[in-house]
Amino acid sequence: QVQLVESGGGLVQAGGSLRLSCAASGSIFSVNGMGWYRQAPGKQRELVAAISSGSMTNYADSVKGRFTISRDNAKNTMYLQMNSLKPEDTAVYYCNAAIVAASGRYLGVWGQGTLVTVSS
């Protein structure tokens, strides 16, 4: 069994900061690419930021310069530091990871989602 567990969501004022965490656990051989997605009510789910196993990163244009994605490979954990938050950042944030299980099976795994609300 492989799972992703998120933490760090909540309510914050515009201009504030939050840090999201996503930890992979279970019978894991390796964690390859990881990413953060978000989905606002009535909107499509969109990629916010992605990070490779070698820590190469990509960001959506809307968050460049404000968000930073990182990972700790020893802990199989990914982070999203969100600064200068705007009301338009309000969404449910999901983590996703490409994982090779101990069995050798290649899996795409989603976290349960965590709500980020930015007030104006």
C-alpha positions in Angstrom: 0.0 0.0 0.0 1.3 3.4 -1.0 -0.2 6.7 0.2 0.3 10.4 0.1 -0.5 12.4 3.2 -0.9 16.2 3.0 -0.8 18.9 5.7 -0.5 22.7 6.0 -3.7 24.0 4.4 -5.8 26.6 6.1 -7.1 30.2 6.1 -4.8 33.1 5.5 -5.1 36.8 4.6 -4.0 38.1 1.3 -0.3 38.7 1.3 0.3 36.0 3.8 2.1 32.7 3.6 1.5 29.0 4.0 3.6 25.9 3.6 2.1 22.6 2.4 3.7 19.2 3.0 3.1 15.9 1.2 4.7 12.7 2.6 4.7 9.4 0.7 4.6 6.2 2.7 4.2 2.5 2.2 6.1 -0.2 0.3 8.1 2.2 -1.9 11.1 1.5 -4.0 11.5 5.0 -5.3 9.6 8.3 -5.8 10.1 9.9 -9.2 8.4 13.1 -10.2 6.1 14.9 -7.8 3.8 17.8 -8.2 1.1 20.1 -6.7 -2.2 20.6 -8.4 -5.1 22.8 -7.3 -8.8 22.9 -8.1 -11.1 25.8 -7.4 -14.9 25.4 -7.3 -16.3 25.1 -10.8 -12.8 25.1 -12.3 -10.5 22.5 -13.9 -7.7 21.0 -11.9 -4.4 22.7 -12.9 -0.8 22.0 -12.3 0.8 24.5 -9.9 4.3 23.2 -9.7 6.3 20.0 -10.4 9.6 18.7 -9.2 11.7 15.8 -10.6 13.7 13.2 -8.6 16.7 15.4 -9.3 14.9 18.5 -8.1 14.4 20.1 -11.5 11.3 22.4 -11.1 8.5 23.9 -13.2 5.9 26.4 -12.2 2.6 27.7 -13.5 3.0 31.3 -14.7 0.4 32.4 -12.2 2.6 31.4 -9.2 6.1 32.1 -10.5 8.1 34.2 -8.1 5.7 33.5 -5.2 5.7 29.7 -4.7 8.6 27.4 -4.2 8.5 23.6 -4.6 11.1 21.4 -2.9 11.6 17.9 -1.8 13.5 15.8 0.7 14.2 12.5 -1.0 15.4 10.8 2.2 12.0 11.5 3.7 9.9 11.0 0.5 8.4 14.3 1.3 7.5 17.3 -0.9 6.8 20.9 0.1 5.2 23.9 -1.4 6.1 27.3 0.2 3.4 29.8 -0.8 4.2 33.5 -0.3 2.3 36.7 -1.2 -0.9 34.7 -1.4 -3.8 36.1 -3.4 -7.5 35.4 -3.2 -7.3 33.7 -6.6 -5.0 31.1 -5.0 -8.0 29.8 -3.1 -8.5 26.1 -4.0 -8.2 22.6 -2.9 -4.5 21.6 -3.3 -3.6 18.0 -4.2 -0.2 16.4 -4.3 0.7 13.8 -6.9 3.6 11.4 -7.2 5.0 8.9 -9.7 6.1 6.0 -7.5 7.8 2.7 -8.1 6.4 0.3 -5.5 8.6 -2.3 -3.9 6.8 -4.9 -6.1 8.1 -3.1 -9.2 4.7 -1.7 -10.1 4.7 1.9 -11.4 2.0 4.0 -9.7 0.4 7.4 -10.0 -0.8 8.4 -6.5 -2.9 11.3 -5.3 -3.2 12.8 -1.9 -6.5 13.5 -0.3 -6.4 17.3 -0.9 -6.1 20.2 1.5 -8.1 23.4 1.4 -6.3 26.7 1.1 -8.5 29.8 1.5 -7.1 33.3 1.0 -9.2 36.2 2.3 -9.2 39.7 0.9 
